[in-house]
Amino acid sequence: MAEDSSVVQKWDRDLTRRVVDLTRLLVKTYFRSQVTGLENIPAGPALMVANHSGGLVTVDLSVIAVDYYRTWGYDRPLYVLAHDNFFRGPVADFLERTGVIRATPEHAAEALAAGGLVLVFPGGDYDVYRPTLRENVIDFGGRTGYVTAAIEAGVPIVPAVSIGGQENQFYLTRGRRLASALRLTGLERRLFRTNILPITIGLPFGVSVVLPVNMPLPTKIVTRVLPPIDVAAEFGDDPDIGEVDEYVRAAMQKGLDELAAKRRFPILG
């Protein structure tokens, strides 16, 4: 069987359980993570769409996975669509065995057809490096592939919003103009599939332009899973991709605004 058609067969329940057990201490102690609304996840296949935070040291997947498996058990895998950069070298096999799969339409379709819950962060690097001044803004940078994936698979979209992760350091800029001015855009696109050169300030190195990697502050991360969106029921048999995307982002923005209104202090929560 070709590699692109067998990712669900690579999932290893025991390895996934061990990884989740190891990461539980990190997210529950250092980041004091909380996930609510897990009852909103349908019993069948679904596409969970979430905002992405934390720069290069993001823990969004671990935060969700720890509580998802604690609530739902290991009978239905949680798959996450990840950037190509994560699959360079020998680590690729390990990731696929724990449900982290390359973000392609084929992989998304296969995981959904197998009955899994598929998690996607549509904003990717654009979202994870959003400036601190816009940390509570839902912005996928115009990326709408997740809508197409849900429509083609005939599954609901489950929005999830998270707050706190973007407080792990200070994010100045995504650095798109800097990347362009340094004429790195073309090279970065070819090598890393990105066109940003983010500038952040954190500990212990201070100013960082992607590298060196600063240690994330122990910010409290709160995630809320929102009610599922039945695309066919809301938009009919021939939905407009842009309208669906706008609807999803509006629901997520409302949910994130509610979390932000309850947050009293940065980092402390």
JOCOR-V841927 format. One record per residue. RES is the residue in one letter. PHI is phi in radians with two decimals (none if undefined). Layout:
res=RES phi=PHI
res=RES phi=PHI
This chain:
res=M phi=none
res=A phi=-1.17
res=E phi=-1.04
res=D phi=-1.20
res=S phi=-1.97
res=S phi=-2.33
res=V phi=-1.14
res=V phi=-1.21
res=Q phi=-1.26
res=K phi=-1.43
res=W phi=-1.10
res=D phi=-2.01
res=R phi=-1.03
res=D phi=-1.18
res=L phi=-1.13
res=T phi=-1.06
res=R phi=-1.08
res=R phi=-1.14
res=V phi=-1.13
res=V phi=-1.10
res=D phi=-1.08
res=L phi=-1.24
res=T phi=-1.40
res=R phi=-1.02
res=L phi=-1.07
res=L phi=-1.11
res=V phi=-1.32
res=K phi=-1.51
res=T phi=-1.76
res=Y phi=-1.25
res=F phi=-1.79
res=R phi=0.82
res=S phi=-1.19
res=Q phi=-2.36
res=V phi=-2.20
res=T phi=-2.07
res=G phi=1.40
res=L phi=-1.10
res=E phi=-1.21
res=N phi=-1.37
res=I phi=-1.31
res=P phi=-1.14
res=A phi=-1.26
res=G phi=-1.63
res=P phi=-1.08
res=A phi=-2.76
res=L phi=-1.93
res=M phi=-1.55
res=V phi=-2.06
res=A phi=-2.33
res=N phi=-1.34
res=H phi=-2.16
res=S phi=-2.47
res=G phi=1.83
res=G phi=1.11
res=L phi=-1.20
res=V phi=-1.86
res=T phi=-1.40
res=V phi=-2.10
res=D phi=-0.96
res=L phi=-1.08
res=S phi=-1.10
res=V phi=-1.03
res=I phi=-1.26
res=A phi=-1.08
res=V phi=-1.01
res=D phi=-1.39
res=Y phi=-1.07
res=Y phi=-1.23
res=R phi=-1.15
res=T phi=-1.48
res=W phi=-1.79
res=G phi=1.31
res=Y phi=-1.91
res=D phi=-1.35
res=R phi=-2.15
res=P phi=-1.12
res=L phi=-1.74
res=Y phi=-1.77
res=V phi=-2.23
res=L phi=-1.47
res=A phi=-2.18
res=H phi=-1.11
res=D phi=-0.92
res=N phi=-1.03
res=F phi=-1.32
res=F phi=-1.94
res=R phi=-1.68
res=G phi=1.68
res=P phi=-1.23
res=V phi=-1.23
res=A phi=-0.99
res=D phi=-1.11
res=F phi=-1.06
res=L phi=-1.07
res=E phi=-1.11
res=R phi=-1.22
res=T phi=-1.81
res=G phi=1.67
res=V phi=-1.55
res=I phi=-2.17
res=R phi=-1.06
res=A phi=-1.35
res=T phi=-2.22
res=P phi=-1.02
res=E phi=-1.15
res=H phi=-1.15
res=A phi=-1.06
res=A phi=-1.10
res=E phi=-1.15
res=A phi=-1.13
res=L phi=-1.22
res=A phi=-1.11
res=A phi=-1.43
res=G phi=1.58
res=G phi=-1.41
res=L phi=-1.65
res=V phi=-1.89
res=L phi=-1.77
res=V phi=-2.36
res=F phi=-1.92
res=P phi=-1.01
res=G phi=-1.25
res=G phi=0.86
res=D phi=-1.12
res=Y phi=-1.11
res=D phi=-1.39
res=V phi=-1.18
res=Y phi=-1.94
res=R phi=-1.09
res=P phi=-1.06
res=T phi=-0.96
res=L phi=-1.16
res=R phi=-2.17
res=E phi=-1.14
res=N phi=-1.90
res=V phi=-2.02
res=I phi=-1.42
res=D phi=-2.61
res=F phi=-1.63
res=G phi=1.17
res=G phi=1.42
res=R phi=-1.48
res=T phi=-2.19
res=G phi=-1.02
res=Y phi=-1.11
res=V phi=-1.13
res=T phi=-1.03
res=A phi=-1.08
res=A phi=-1.18
res=I phi=-1.13
res=E phi=-1.14
res=A phi=-1.51
res=G phi=1.18
res=V phi=-2.07
res=P phi=-1.27
res=I phi=-1.71
res=V phi=-1.92
res=P phi=-1.29
res=A phi=-2.45
res=V phi=-2.18
res=S phi=-2.36
res=I phi=-2.29
res=G phi=1.95
res=G phi=-1.08
res=Q phi=-1.43
res=E phi=-1.70
res=N phi=-1.28
res=Q phi=-2.86
res=F phi=-1.71
res=Y phi=-1.76
res=L phi=-1.39
res=T phi=-2.80
res=R phi=-1.24
res=G phi=1.35
res=R phi=-1.18
res=R phi=-1.18
res=L phi=-1.12
res=A phi=-1.05
res=S phi=-1.22
res=A phi=-1.12
res=L phi=-1.48
res=R phi=1.00
res=L phi=-1.69
res=T phi=-1.00
res=G phi=-1.10
res=L phi=-1.12
res=E phi=-1.11
res=R phi=-1.07
res=R phi=-1.25
res=L phi=-1.54
res=F phi=-2.17
res=R phi=0.93
res=T phi=-2.60
res=N phi=-2.30
res=I phi=-2.10
res=L phi=-2.44
res=P phi=-1.14
res=I phi=-2.04
res=T phi=-2.30
res=I phi=-2.26
res=G phi=-2.79
res=L phi=-1.98
res=P phi=-1.73
res=F phi=-1.66
res=G phi=1.36
res=V phi=-1.23
res=S phi=-2.33
res=V phi=-1.92
res=V phi=1.22
res=L phi=-2.12
res=P phi=-1.24
res=V phi=-1.50
res=N phi=-1.37
res=M phi=-1.29
res=P phi=-1.17
res=L phi=-1.21
res=P phi=-1.37
res=T phi=-1.37
res=K phi=-1.32
res=I phi=-1.92
res=V phi=-2.11
res=T phi=-2.13
res=R phi=-2.21
res=V phi=-1.56
res=L phi=-1.66
res=P phi=-1.03
res=P phi=-1.18
res=I phi=-1.96
res=D phi=-1.50
res=V phi=-1.08
res=A phi=-1.10
res=A phi=-1.19
res=E phi=-1.46
res=F phi=-2.18
res=G phi=1.49
res=D phi=-1.38
res=D phi=-2.24
res=P phi=-1.22
res=D phi=-1.47
res=I phi=-1.00
res=G phi=-1.10
res=E phi=-1.18
res=V phi=-1.11
res=D phi=-1.03
res=E phi=-1.09
res=Y phi=-1.11
res=V phi=-1.11
res=R phi=-1.14
res=A phi=-1.15
res=A phi=-1.10
res=M phi=-1.20
res=Q phi=-1.10
res=K phi=-1.07
res=G phi=-1.13
res=L phi=-1.20
res=D phi=-1.06
res=E phi=-1.17
res=L phi=-1.13
res=A phi=-1.13
res=A phi=-1.17
res=K phi=-1.58
res=R phi=-1.47
res=R phi=-1.59
res=F phi=-2.40
res=P phi=-1.04
res=I phi=1.19
res=L phi=-1.26
res=G phi=1.68
